[in-house]
């Protein structure tokens, strides 16, 4: 199984994740093309940088000619803008926000907002009423706010695959849900200002496109170093991790080390929440590619990078007969009152969250009701969160579980070069001899779509080329 391991020893952000993917071998042009087709007024730049002696790839999102920057630097700049403004300019900026200035009860001034949405600025910080930083920020970026529903429409119209679109939607919905909970507002009341929205759309959609291009079946994540200290944002001064970040990282192992800066951004936290199927130490794997995505800051003695390792998971213990065997959990639930569309959604979510397999079987239930038996196969470490998924998303009141042994043939990937590009061939062996082989569907599907070739033609050609290569090896 092809897996990726995220080493978050210096946290994670959207641009660090993209940088790591490019550093691991994904073509930068894939992201350039994606950003151009999004048409949100942004572009990407990439460069090789050094972070405490470690070389990595730095990706920058450029919006209105400005690079994204760490949150505290952004708001320090905005405070400087605010302090340099004349009272007339500050009053005009306040009117731009819909703020009404009136005499307070003690003769001072108090500002009241007629806005009923929470506008998310740099890294999704919300603006408190009457904040001088917020006033400067609004004066600096007068573009209208984008609601979450509008952003989802942009993603729906994007020229990306359906799996990538689903991942992007899930990341943005996770961001919106976290902000809504923290601020006790509805998800529809969470808005991104134009610059923040463009930057976030680029990070999230490119992350989704990159994940699909990797062809990784499972993401595993280390405990996350969230940093420490405080950060200045539109709320004022907040402890690290920021509220929305912490909400997104519920059930994930986090810690703080000596770096007193914000290391995990809301975008990074949402990417982890959606992609990671489990957390823990590096799994047993044959590493094939490694990439380092650099953050904006350069700390002395601490490489500020996100490392991604991509390779093949090694199967567990081998019995004397040569076939790997492992313990798996089987989860089952009978459903007779659930929309079939929801069942399909649950199966997709289960597979995305680490289920080895998930499938449904028609059954006849009590009172002669036609029903569905929903079954999931999982490794023991994934049983708990898959059980919670089934309770949360389905209508079942009870789940049956049991543990069994699974024998699985060893498998590996071999690269097959075709006229359209490289395709992975999955090869299963018994006692060292190849007994099954099949082209990776996602590789073939991508090539078929990009080159306007019938999918079956691509698959047949891959098999033909592999067999030629295999026979050459056999006959020396």
C-alpha positions, -999 to +999 in steps of 0.1 A: +000+000+000+013+034-010+015+057+021+028+091+031+041+101+065+040+138+076+068+148+100+053+179+117+082+186+141+080+223+130+042+224+125+024+226+092+008+253+071-008+252+036+023+266+018+046+242+037+024+213+026+025+224-010+063+230-008+068+195+005+048+180-024+069+198-050+101+190-032+090+153-033+087+154-070+053+168-080+056+192-109+052+229-099+034+234-132+005+213-119-001+239-092+005+268-115-021+254-139-046+249-110-041+284-097-045+299-132-078+280-137-092+291-103-090+328-115-091+343-080-065+369-086-035+349-072-004+333-085+023+310-071+061+314-069+086+288-057+122+289-046+149+268-029+157+280+005+178+270+036+162+265+070+188+259+097+210+239+073+181+219+057+173+227+020+136+228+012+111+242-013+093+274-004+060+282-021+045+317-019+010+327-028+010+362-044-022+382-041-023+418-053+014+417-056+019+408-020+033+375-005+015+358+024+034+363+056+032+349+092+002+362+111+020+383+136+040+401+109+008+408+090-009+424+119+022+443+130+022+458+095-015+466+099-009+483+132+017+504+116-007+514+088-034+522+114-010+544+135+001+563+104-035+571+093-051+605+100-083+606+121-102+614+090-089+583+072-096+561+102-132+575+104-136+568+067-123+532+072-148+528+100-176+539+078-164+514+051-169+486+077-204+498+086-192+510+120-212+538+138-193+561+162-212+576+190-205+591+224-201+564+251-217+566+286-186+583+300-180+607+273-156+585+253-164+571+219-178+536+213-181+518+180-210+495+171-210+473+141-241+467+120-223+437+104-237+403+114-210+382+097-176+373+110-151+384+084-120+363+084-088+381+076-052+369+075-052+332+084-089+336+092-087+359+122-121+375+131-123+413+137-136+425+170-157+456+171-137+488+173-103+472+168-077+496+154-061+467+136-093+457+121-099+492+109-065+493+092-070+459+077-104+469+063-091+501+049-061+483+033-083+456+017-117+470+007-126+441-014-159+424-004-159+393+018-165+359+004-188+335+022-181+299+026-209+290+001-193+312-025-160+296-021-176+261-024-191+274-057-156+284-069-143+249-061-173+233-078-165+253-110-128+245-109-114+222-136-102+196-112-112+159-107-141+149-085-118+133-058-098+165-056-129+186-054-142+164-025-110+168-006-110+206-011-146+209+000-139+188+032-110+210+041-129+243+037-160+228+055-137+218+084-122+254+085-157+269+085-171+246+112-141+253+135-144+291+131-182+289+136-179+269+168-152+291+183-172+323+176-206+308+182-220+318+148-235+298+120-212+284+093-229+306+068-219+337+088-182+329+085-167+351+057-132+354+042-121+388+030-109+388-006-072+384+001-076+358+028-100+339+006-078+339-024-048+327-004-069+300+013-085+288-019-051+284-036-036+265-006-066+242-002-074+234-038-037+229-047-033+206-017-063+185-029-050+183-064-015+174-052-029+146-029-047+130-058-016+133-081+005+115-054-016+084-056-012+079-018-038+056-002-031+067+034-016+096+052-001+091+086+009+120+107+034+125+136+024+144+167+023+181+158+045+208+173+021+237+175+048+262+188+042+284+218+039+319+232+012+343+219+002+356+186-014+390+177-045+387+155-078+404+150-090+390+184-061+408+201-033+388+217-041+350+219-022+320+231-008+295+206-024+275+192-051+299+181-087+289+190-097+276+155-064+257+152-070+239+185-106+231+175-094+215+143-067+195+161-090+178+186-082+141+189-047+148+174-016+145+195+000+180+198+029+194+219+049+226+223+086+230+223+111+258+227+100+278+196+077+306+208+059+312+176+027+299+159+038+268+139+005+253+129-019+275+110-057+268+106-051+257+070-024+233+080-046+219+108-076+215+085-054+196+059-042+172+087-078+168+100-091+157+066-061+137+053-046+120+083-060+085+090-038+080+121-012+096+143+020+082+157+056+073+150+069+066+116+054+033+103+074+004+088+077+015+052+100+014+022+106+051+016+108+061-021+106+099-020+112+126+006+103+163+004+108+193+026+084+222+025+098+254+041+080+278+063+084+316+061+105+320+092+141+308+097+149+298+133+184+293+145+191+257+153+156+245+143+148+236+107+114+252+100+103+226+075+076+200+070+089+167+059+069+142+038+080+106+032+063+086+005+066+049-001+052+015+004+039+002+037+055-031+047+030-058+056+032-074+090+046-107+101+051-135+076+040-170+083+061-201+075+042-205+043+054-171+031+020-153+033+017-122+055-009-124+082-024-096+103-051-090+128-080-069+115-113-056+130-146-062+112-174-037+119-210-044+108-243-026+110-278-034+096-296-004+081-332-003+070-341+034+073-312+053+056-310+070+023-288+049-001-269+081-010-258+085+026-246+049+026-224+056-004-210+087+014-202+066+045-183+041+024-162+069+008-155+085+042-145+051+057-120+044+029-106+079+032-102+074+070-082+042+067-106+014+063-090-015+044-123-021+027-159-010+030-189-025+012-227-030+015-248-061+010-286-063+004-303-082+033-339-089+043-346-077+078-373-080+104-409-072+094-399-082+058-380-049+054-353-047+027-322-034+043-284-030+039-256-047+058-227-022+059-193-038+066-159-022+072-126-039+075-099-021+095-067-024+113-072-024+151-057+011+156-084+025+132-114+007+147-124+034+172-126+063+148-144+042+121-169+031+147-175+067+157-179+076+120-206+049+116-225+061+147-222+097+136-231+094+099-256+065+099-289+058+116-277+026+134-281+022+171-256-007+174-224-020+157-211-055+158-174-060+159-150-090+158-114-096+152-100-120+127-068-129+109-063-117+073-038-133+050-026-110+022-002-116-006+029-094-006+026-067-032+048-041-047+047-014-074+067-015-106+069+015-129+058+010-165+068+037-190+042+043-217+040+068-245+017+090-223+037+088-191+046+065-162+020+041-147+024+020-116+017-017-119+006-034-087+022-068-085+012-095-060+035-125-053+032-160-038+065-176-027+084-150-047+065-156-079+042-129-095+007-144-095-015-112-100-008-079-116-029-049-124-024-013-135-031+014-109-065+027-118-059+063-107-027+065-128-046+052-159-076+074-152-054+105-150-036+096-183-068+088-201-083+122-191-052+142-199-045+126-233-081+119-243-075+082-247-100+055-238-093+042-203-094+006-215-068+014-241-044+028-215-049-002-192-044-027-221-012-009-232+002-009-197-004-046-193+012-053-227+043-033-218+046-049-184+044-084-199+071-076-224+093-064-195+084-094-174+092-119-202+125-102-209+135-107-172+123-143-173+144-151-204+174-132-193 
